[in-house]
Amino acid sequence: MRYLDEYREPAAIAACIRAIRDSVTREWRLMEICGGQTHSIVRYGLDRLLPETISLLHGPGCPVCVTPVEAIDLAIAISLRPGAILCSFGDMLRVPGSSIDLFMARAAGGDVRVVYSPLDCLQIARDNPAREVVFFAVGFETTAPANALAVAQAEQAGISNFSLLVSQVLVPPAIEAILSSPHNRVQGFLAAGHVCTIMGCDQYYPLASRHRVPIVVTGFEPLDILQGVLMCVRQLESGRAEVENQYTRTVRAEGNRPARELISRVFRVVDRHWRGIGVIPDSGLALADNYRQFDAETRFTLTVTPASEPTDCIAGLVMQGARRPHECPAFGTTCTPESPRGAPMVSTEGACAAYYQYRR
């Protein structure tokens, strides 16, 4: 296939659905990791096309959704400091902190700017040499190379008024946490194709072997996802637990080696708090010691204050696949995209936003 619409072609999708139906003999529960996959599933109604014996559970694969409340609070605190410029991707502005969000902080006088790349911040820092420019670095492995590159270029160019507020997270430890939970219901995973484009597939082999679950690296179009389901179901039906790559047009086994090398040079692996889930060991990235001068938390001597989610928000359960968005008592009533109670209602990749937009 060469064109995007070929991955949405009804005849090809119908053929894949028939192959899935012919392969299934019992109930199976699969989890897609990426929020982009979740949106495709809900938008195109793929879960409704599947046999009733196959359940698709939505995982914690939305970087905006898993950014903890205290990280939002730190970003807000920086934005309100005199002389500071807080730069962020646009989907972070409406994510609620413990009391306000970045959009409200900007309305209160904070200098909050939306950028399309962390590299944009370097020019902002050059144009404002007397001010501190901070980029709110969130995301999975997909955003880590650009964030690392911004730091490396800032060091090379001698830009000293630029730093990162880092809240980077890693996918494999999250899968490990889900599979290790005593309440785990997941029997197979659809892994995120863009993450594996950067990192490759080697981190998934120990997980598949240790927990005896198939992991299929999958793309984001309807046919991608259904092919991933088919590959996963065939493994489960035959008693196999392997790592397979459906997204071969982008993913290579070794990933993007220059990007991986840059990430390992600029960042180090740390424990990270995931919003609604808790601390997952070795699940995050922080700046390496050689780049500590670009760490906003160190530069601003910020103190992390623990914060909690609203009691009527079940975002954590949604992101662990234990509940679905419409099962939340606040869904569509006190929690909407215009007035969100939890992060999954804000993000363009959040499961709650997908259900609100396509299934309300």
Helices and strands as residue ranges (DSSP letters): G 4-8, H 10-23, E 28-34, H 35-44, H 46-49, E 54-61, H 63-66, H 69-79, E 84-88, G 90-92, H 102-107, E 112-114, H 118-127, E 132-139, H 144-157, E 162-169, H 171-180, E 188-192, H 193-199, G 202-204, H 205-211, E 215-218, H 222-238, E 243-245, H 257-266, E 267-274, E 278-287, G 289-294, H 296-299, H 315-319, G 325-327, G 343-345, H 351-359
